[in-house]
Amino acid sequence: MVTIVPGTIVTSWTRVLRHATVATLTPDGAPYGLVADGAVALAGDRIAWVGASRDLPTLPDSTQVDALAGALVTPGLVDCHTHLVWAGNRHREFEQRLLGASYADIARAGGGILSSVRATRAASEDELLAAALPRARALLAEGVTCIEVKSGYGLDVDTELRQLRVARRLAASLPLTVRTTLLAAHAVPPEFAGRADDYVDHVCDVILPAAAAAGLADAVDAFCEDIGFSAAQVERLFHRAAALGLPVKLHAEQLSNQHGAALAARFGALSADHLEWLDEPGARSLAAAGSVAVLLPAAFYWLRETRAPPVDVLRRERVPMAVATDLNPGSAPVASLLLAMNMACVLFRLTAEEALAGVTREAARALGLAAERGTLEAGKAADLVAWDAGHPSELVSQVGLARPRVILRAGVDVAG
């Protein structure tokens, strides 16, 4: 925390939010990093100071001052796992699951991911952007200022790059920070049916280098699962990503234990995501690597799964836990990070503080952005939200009642 000498007049600050309940989400202090009757000072697009309102220096008349009367202020929320760019609609699969079909049954029958692939391949870049914008706006309206967007509904070089370009255009169209992830190893496309190894070669030799050369991918992901790709196939992909200087993450242990978490950890993955079937050795591997466990309760709920991630093991091994929407057309059509927080507590037994840290501090870490976002600290990006709430637990314990009063992204008002 930056110390202000009494009597100092600070002229570099452009805006101050004071008399707020400030949840800094910094670890190893008060719960939620809470500062009662706190203040946050901004200098342009950066946080300049955080502390008690009583310690504010003299401010010139030109400084914009917002007195918040105890309203809650948090970091801007971070949705670190979405599949936000797609075409088509898979509502019929919901009905099929209600009638007893499993996620794997639907996938093996040509539905699931491949259904979205057919529709996405047929859509133009502008059509994909038009479909994605309302989804991104829904997240932004809830205080989400940073999102990750995966490809994975193209499975050919042209459509995968098209999806990633749309994700970049989202960042140019909305006041959002967008990180892109190449997920070409999401499923085996029809033209490679029965030839998964050949498709992995195609991803390594054609799609991944093309995405890297175009500067469209910030990371590389894969679906390590019985109905996806084996650990050996993912390892080949990760070696290629490493050679191209791209960090990795992994859909791991969602439907079975393929020991993907340990594989991800061996490559220093940013995160391993889902993890319902994670075992203790896998958790220890994530802890040793500093990888984040990204929990996706909306997919667990939508698929009516019964085996929850081993949260007690993750706590015991001190694995950081993030929470995300997994927004996608089939297994998690949920554009609400606030709802995902509530689900993480109700379904996975996270505490309210863990859930909020999971969509701020730990979610930023899962995107490699911990130095820039996720906590309210001097020097970080001025992404923050003032809520119609007085305590952080209100964001988690109810859904749709605590709403943003002010959203700032890089110090600029998004809504208010």
C-alpha positions in Angstrom: 0.0 0.0 0.0 1.4 3.4 -1.0 1.9 5.8 2.0 0.7 9.3 1.6 2.5 12.0 3.7 0.0 14.0 5.7 -0.6 17.4 4.2 0.4 16.3 0.7 -1.6 17.7 -2.2 -1.8 15.0 -4.9 -2.4 16.5 -8.4 -1.8 13.3 -10.4 -4.9 11.6 -9.3 -7.8 11.8 -11.8 -10.6 10.2 -9.8 -11.2 9.0 -6.2 -13.9 6.6 -4.9 -14.2 7.1 -1.2 -16.4 6.1 1.8 -16.7 2.6 0.2 -16.4 -0.9 1.5 -13.3 -1.9 -0.5 -12.7 -5.6 -1.2 -9.1 -5.5 -2.5 -9.0 -9.3 -2.7 -5.3 -9.2 -1.8 -4.4 -12.4 0.1 -3.0 -12.9 3.6 -4.8 -10.0 5.2 -8.3 -9.3 6.3 -11.0 -11.5 4.7 -11.7 -10.4 1.2 -8.8 -7.9 1.7 -11.5 -5.7 3.1 -11.0 -2.0 3.9 -14.0 -0.6 5.8 -14.7 3.0 4.8 -12.0 2.7 2.2 -11.0 4.7 -0.8 -9.4 3.9 -4.2 -7.6 6.6 -6.2 -7.0 6.4 -9.9 -4.4 8.1 -12.1 -5.7 7.7 -15.6 -6.0 4.0 -16.4 -4.1 2.8 -13.3 -4.8 2.4 -9.6 -2.7 4.9 -7.8 -3.6 4.3 -4.1 -5.9 2.2 -1.9 -6.5 2.8 1.7 -8.8 4.2 4.4 -10.8 7.3 3.5 -9.5 9.1 6.5 -6.0 8.8 5.1 -6.8 10.6 1.8 -4.6 13.6 1.1 -5.8 17.0 0.1 -7.3 16.8 -3.4 -7.4 19.6 -5.9 -10.8 20.7 -7.2 -10.1 19.1 -10.6 -10.2 15.6 -9.1 -13.4 13.7 -9.6 -14.6 12.4 -6.3 -17.3 9.8 -5.8 -18.7 9.4 -2.3 -20.2 5.9 -2.2 -21.8 5.8 1.2 -20.5 2.4 2.1 -21.2 0.7 -1.3 -19.0 -2.3 -2.1 -16.0 -1.9 -4.5 -14.3 -4.9 -6.0 -11.8 -5.5 -8.8 -13.4 -5.9 -12.2 -14.5 -9.5 -12.6 -12.6 -11.9 -14.8 -14.2 -14.8 -16.7 -11.2 -17.0 -17.5 -12.9 -19.8 -19.4 -15.5 -19.2 -22.2 -16.3 -20.5 -25.7 -18.1 -17.3 -26.5 -17.7 -17.3 -30.3 -20.0 -19.8 -32.0 -22.9 -20.1 -34.5 -26.0 -22.3 -34.3 -28.1 -23.5 -31.4 -28.1 -26.7 -29.4 -31.2 -26.4 -27.4 -32.5 -29.8 -28.6 -29.6 -31.4 -26.8 -30.9 -30.1 -23.5 -34.1 -32.0 -24.2 -32.2 -35.1 -25.1 -30.3 -35.0 -21.8 -33.6 -34.6 -20.0 -34.7 -37.9 -21.7 -31.6 -39.7 -20.5 -28.9 -39.2 -23.2 -25.5 -38.4 -21.8 -23.0 -35.8 -23.1 -20.9 -38.6 -24.5 -24.0 -40.3 -26.2 -24.8 -37.0 -27.9 -21.3 -36.4 -29.0 -20.9 -39.9 -30.5 -24.1 -39.5 -32.5 -22.7 -36.4 -34.2 -24.1 -33.8 -31.9 -22.4 -31.8 -29.3 -19.2 -30.0 -30.4 -19.5 -31.2 -34.0 -23.0 -29.7 -34.3 -21.5 -26.3 -33.4 -18.6 -26.9 -35.8 -21.0 -27.3 -38.8 -22.8 -24.1 -38.0 -19.7 -22.1 -37.2 -17.9 -23.2 -40.4 -20.9 -21.9 -42.3 -20.9 -18.5 -40.6 -19.0 -15.4 -41.8 -16.8 -13.5 -39.5 -19.3 -10.6 -39.3 -22.1 -13.1 -38.5 -20.0 -14.6 -35.7 -19.3 -11.2 -34.3 -22.9 -10.2 -34.4 -23.8 -13.4 -32.5 -21.0 -13.0 -29.9 -21.5 -9.3 -29.0 -24.7 -9.8 -27.0 -23.1 -12.6 -25.0 -20.1 -10.4 -24.2 -22.3 -7.5 -23.3 -24.2 -9.7 -20.9 -21.0 -10.5 -19.1 -19.9 -6.8 -19.2 -23.2 -5.7 -17.6 -22.4 -7.9 -14.6 -19.1 -6.2 -14.0 -16.9 -8.5 -16.0 -14.0 -6.5 -17.5 -11.7 -9.3 -18.7 -12.6 -12.5 -20.5 -11.0 -15.4 -22.2 -12.4 -16.6 -25.5 -11.5 -20.1 -27.0 -11.8 -21.2 -30.5 -12.6 -24.9 -31.1 -15.7 -24.8 -33.2 -13.8 -24.6 -36.5 -11.4 -27.6 -36.4 -9.9 -26.3 -39.7 -7.4 -23.6 -40.1 -9.7 -21.1 -41.8 -12.5 -21.3 -39.2 -10.3 -21.5 -36.2 -8.5 -18.3 -37.2 -11.9 -16.7 -38.0 -13.0 -17.4 -34.4 -9.9 -15.9 -33.0 -10.2 -12.8 -35.2 -13.7 -12.4 -33.9 -12.4 -12.6 -30.3 -9.9 -9.9 -31.1 -12.7 -7.8 -32.7 -14.7 -8.1 -29.5 -11.9 -6.3 -27.7 -12.0 -3.6 -30.3 -15.8 -3.3 -30.1 -16.4 -3.3 -26.3 -14.6 -2.0 -23.3 -13.3 -5.5 -22.5 -9.9 -7.1 -22.2 -10.0 -10.3 -24.2 -7.5 -13.1 -24.1 -7.6 -15.7 -26.9 -7.0 -19.4 -26.7 -6.6 -21.8 -29.6 -8.6 -24.9 -28.9 -8.3 -26.7 -32.2 -7.9 -30.0 -30.3 -11.5 -29.8 -29.1 -12.8 -32.7 -31.1 -11.9 -34.7 -34.2 -13.5 -33.2 -37.3 -15.6 -35.3 -39.7 -12.9 -35.2 -42.4 -10.5 -36.8 -40.0 -13.0 -39.4 -38.5 -11.1 -42.4 -37.2 -7.7 -40.6 -37.7 -7.2 -38.6 -34.5 -3.4 -38.9 -34.7 -3.5 -37.5 -38.2 -5.6 -34.6 -37.0 -3.3 -33.9 -34.1 -0.5 -33.7 -36.7 -2.5 -31.3 -38.7 -3.1 -29.1 -35.6 0.6 -29.1 -34.8 1.9 -28.6 -38.3 -0.8 -26.3 -39.8 -3.4 -24.7 -37.5 -1.2 -23.9 -34.5 1.7 -22.3 -36.5 -0.8 -20.3 -38.5 -2.5 -18.9 -35.4 0.9 -18.1 -33.9 2.2 -16.4 -37.0 -1.0 -14.3 -37.2 -0.6 -13.3 -33.5 -4.1 -14.5 -32.8 -3.5 -16.9 -29.9 -2.4 -16.0 -26.4 -2.5 -19.6 -25.3 -3.2 -23.2 -26.4 -5.8 -25.6 -25.0 -7.0 -29.1 -25.6 -9.8 -31.5 -24.5 -8.1 -34.4 -22.8 -10.8 -37.0 -22.5 -12.1 -40.4 -23.8 -14.3 -38.6 -26.3 -11.5 -36.0 -27.0 -7.8 -36.6 -27.2 -5.4 -38.8 -25.2 -2.7 -37.6 -22.9 -0.1 -38.7 -25.5 -1.8 -36.7 -28.2 -2.1 -33.7 -26.0 1.6 -34.0 -25.1 2.6 -33.7 -28.8 0.4 -30.5 -29.1 2.0 -29.0 -25.9 5.5 -29.6 -27.2 4.6 -27.8 -30.4 3.0 -24.9 -28.4 6.1 -24.6 -26.3 8.3 -24.5 -29.4 6.2 -21.6 -30.6 6.4 -19.8 -27.2 2.8 -20.2 -26.3 1.5 -21.1 -22.8 -0.9 -24.0 -22.4 -4.0 -24.9 -20.4 -6.1 -28.0 -20.5 -9.7 -29.3 -20.2 -8.8 -32.1 -17.8 -10.6 -34.7 -15.8 -14.1 -33.6 -16.6 -15.7 -37.0 -17.5 -12.9 -39.4 -16.5 -9.4 -39.4 -15.1 -7.0 -39.3 -18.0 -4.2 -37.8 -15.8 -4.4 -34.6 -17.8 -3.8 -32.4 -14.8 -0.4 -33.9 -14.2 0.4 -33.6 -17.9 -0.7 -29.9 -17.8 1.4 -29.3 -14.7 4.5 -30.9 -16.4 4.3 -28.2 -19.1 3.8 -25.4 -16.5 0.2 -24.9 -17.6 -1.6 -21.7 -16.7 -4.6 -23.8 -15.6 -6.3 -27.1 -15.7 -10.1 -26.8 -16.0 -13.1 -28.8 -14.9 -11.3 -31.4 -12.7 -14.3 -33.4 -11.5 -12.2 -36.6 -11.7 -9.0 -35.1 -10.4 -7.0 -37.4 -8.0 -4.6 -36.4 -5.2 -1.4 -36.9 -7.3 -2.9 -34.6 -10.0 -3.7 -32.0 -7.4 -0.1 -32.1 -6.0 1.2 -31.7 -9.5 -0.9 -28.6 -10.1 0.3 -27.2 -6.7 4.0 -27.8 -7.6 3.6 -26.2 -11.0 1.6 -23.2 -9.7 -1.2 -24.0 -12.1 -4.7 -22.8 -11.3 -7.6 -25.1 -11.0 -10.5 -23.6 -12.9 -13.9 -24.8 -11.6 -16.8 -24.8 -14.0 -20.0 -25.4 -12.0 -22.4 -24.4 -14.8 -21.3 -27.3 -17.0 -21.5 -29.6 -14.0 -25.1 -28.4 -13.4 -26.1 -28.4 -17.0 -24.9 -32.0 -17.6 -26.4 -33.1 -14.3 -23.1 -34.6 -13.2 -22.8 -36.0 -9.7 -19.1 -36.1 -9.0 -17.9 -32.7 -7.9 -14.2 -31.6 -8.1 -12.3 -32.5 -5.0 -12.3 -29.0 -3.5 -11.0 -30.3 -0.1 -8.0 -31.8 -1.8 -7.3 -28.6 -3.8 -7.5 -26.6 -0.5 -5.2 -29.0 1.3 -2.6 -28.9 -1.5 -3.0 -25.1 -1.8 -4.0 -25.1 -5.4 -5.4 -21.7 -6.4 -9.1 -22.1 -7.5 -10.7 -19.9 -10.1 -14.4 -20.0 -11.2 -15.6 -19.3 -14.7 -18.8 -19.6 -16.7 -17.6 -22.0 -19.4 -20.1 -20.1 -21.6 -20.8 -22.3 -24.6 -23.7 -23.4 -26.8 -24.3 -26.9 -25.4 -23.0 -27.8 -21.9 -23.0 -24.4 -20.3 -25.2 -21.8 -22.1 -24.7 -19.4 -19.1 -23.7 -15.8 -19.6 -23.6 -15.0 -15.8 -20.5 -15.1 -13.8 -22.5 -14.1 -10.7 -24.6 -17.2 -11.1 -21.4 -19.3 -11.6 -20.1 -18.0 -8.3 -23.3 -19.0 -6.5 -23.2 -22.4 -8.1 -19.6 -22.9 -7.1 -20.6 -22.4 -3.5 -23.9 -24.4 -3.6 -22.6 -27.3 -5.7 -18.9 -27.4 -4.9 -19.0 -26.0 -1.4 -16.6 -23.1 -2.0 -16.7 -20.3 0.6 -18.0 -16.9 -0.5 -14.5 -15.5 -0.3 -13.1 -18.4 -2.4 -15.7 -17.8 -5.0 -15.1 -14.0 -5.3 -11.3 -14.6 -5.3 -12.0 -17.2 -8.0 -13.5 -14.6 -10.4 -10.9 -11.9 -9.6 -7.5 -12.7 -8.2 -7.3 -16.4 -9.2 -9.0 -16.0 -12.6 -6.5 -13.3 -13.5 -3.7 -15.7 -12.5 -5.3 -18.4 -14.7 -4.9 -16.0 -17.7 -1.3 -15.0 -16.8 -2.5 -11.6 -15.9 -2.0 -11.5 -12.1 0.5 -8.6 -12.3 -2.1 -6.5 -14.1 -5.6 -7.5 -12.8 -7.5 -9.3 -10.2 -6.8 -7.3 -7.0 -7.1 -3.6 -6.1 -3.5 -2.5 -5.7 -1.4 0.5 -6.7 0.0 0.1 -10.2 -2.6 -2.3 -11.5 -5.1 -1.6 -14.2 -8.0 0.6 -13.0 -10.7 -2.1 -13.6 -13.2 -2.0 -10.8 -16.8 -2.2 -9.9 -18.9 -0.4 -7.4 -22.0 -2.5 -6.4 -25.4 -1.9 -5.0 -24.2 -4.0 -2.1 -22.5 -3.4 1.2 -20.6 -6.7 1.7 -18.8 -9.1 -0.7 -20.9 -12.1 0.3 -24.0 -10.4 -1.2 -22.5 -11.0 -4.7 -22.3 -14.7 -4.0 -25.3 -15.5 -1.7 -27.9 -14.1 -4.1 -28.3 -14.0 -7.9 -29.5 -10.9 -9.8 -30.1 -8.7 -6.8 -26.7 -7.0 -6.3 -26.0 -5.1 -9.5 -23.1 -2.9 -10.6 -23.6 0.8 -9.9 -20.4 1.8 -11.6 -18.1 -0.2 -13.8 -14.7 1.2 -14.7 -12.4 -0.5 -17.2 -9.0 1.1 -17.6 -10.4 4.0 -15.5 -13.2 4.8 -17.9 -16.9 4.4 -17.1 -18.6 1.5 -18.8 -21.9 2.0 -17.0 -23.2 4.0 -14.1 
